[in-house]
Amino acid sequence: MKTFILCALLLNSHTVFADEADDLVKAIEKTQADLTNPKTREAMINTADSKKVAEQVKKLSGSSGNEQEMYSLASDVLNNMKGLSQEQLTKIIEQAQKDPEGFVKTWTPEQKKKLESIAERTPAAASGKRP
């Protein structure tokens, strides 16, 4: 569960700000704002892949509150990427896809705790499965 949430949200985010590479920091900030606003987030979901990811996030979250917190966490994690070049950012995204748990290890303790908190409230956790 953690693995999928991480990849899904970051991939969804990456699609948006990769198109605005001329000013990556501003693009990241715009993506952060869009991720945390349900209306603008909906506008981001405009490709078949992003629609698929959004549906999976919705299903995994189990509630609109958890879903919003997942997007909020993704927005927060993007702070960790400010100051990187487009090339570095792309490499990090690719590594996150290959080794999501390794990527989570680079997060702040607060981000890791928030992920654990969200995971504990998901349908998978309620059914006794460890997300």
N, C-alpha and C positions, 0 to 999 in steps of 0.2 A: 504494500500500500504506500509506504513512504516513498519508495522508489518511483512509483508511477506518478504520484502527486508532484513530486519534484520535477521530473522530466516534462510532464504534461504542462505544467504552468510555465516553466521556463521556455519551452518550445513555443508555446502560445505567445509569450512575450517577445521572444526573439524575432518572430515573424513580423511584428509591428515595427520594432526599432531598427531592424536591419535595413529597411528602406530609407532610413533617415541618417545614414552613416556620416553625412557631412558634419553633423554636430552630435556626436554620440551621447554626450552627457545630457543634452536637452532631450534627445530621443528617449533615453532611459527615464528621465523625469516624466516625460509625457506618458510613457508606457506605465510607469508606476501610478500615475494619476488615473489613467484609463482602467487599470486592473482593479482599483479600489472603488470605482464608480460603476455600479451595475449598468447604467445607461450607456456610458461610453465603452464599457467592456463589451457590451452586446455589439457595438459597431465594429470592434476589433475582430469579432468572430465572423469572418467573411469568406473563408475558404473551406473546402471540404475537410481538410485536416484540422483546422482550428475548430470547426463545428463538432467534429468527432471527439476532440480533446475536451471541449466544453461539456459535451454530454457525459463523457466518462467522469469528469470531475464532479458534475452534478450527481451522478449515480453513486460515486464513492463517498461523497460528502454526507448524504443522507438527510441533509436539511439545508435550508437557505443560509442559516447562520454559519454552519460549518463551511459551506461553499464560499461565503464572503470572507471568512477567516483564511481559507486556503489562498484566495487571490490576494488578500492583504499580506500574507506571509511571502508569497512570490514577489510582491512589490518590495517588501522589506529586503529580501535577498538580493534584489537588483542593486540595492545600495552598495553591496559588496563589490559590484562590478564597475562602479564609476571610476573613471581614470584609466580604464583599460582601452586598448586600441580595438578596432573592429576585429582584427585578426586574433587577438588574445581572447576576446569575448567569444568568438566563434569556436575557438579551441576549447574553452571552458564548457561551452554548451555541448560540444561533441563528447568531451570527457564525462560530463554529467550523464549523458545517455548511456555510455559504456559502464560507468561506475558511479551510480547515483549515491550509494552510501559513502563512497570516498568524497564525493562533492559535499555531502551533508557535513562531513567532518571539518570542512573549511568554514562552516557557518559559525556565527557567534553563539555563545551558550544560550542566550535569550531566544534566538531563532530555533535552535534545536529543541528547547523546552516548549516553544509554541507548536512546533510540529508534533511533538509527543502529545500535547494537550488535545490537538485536533484529532489525531489518530485514535485517541482513547474514546472519542465521542462518535465515531463512525459506525455504520451498520456492521462492518466486519468485527469491530471490537465488541459490539453488543451481542454478536452471535458466538463470541468466544474465540474467534480467530484473531491472531495477532496481525495487525496491519503492517 
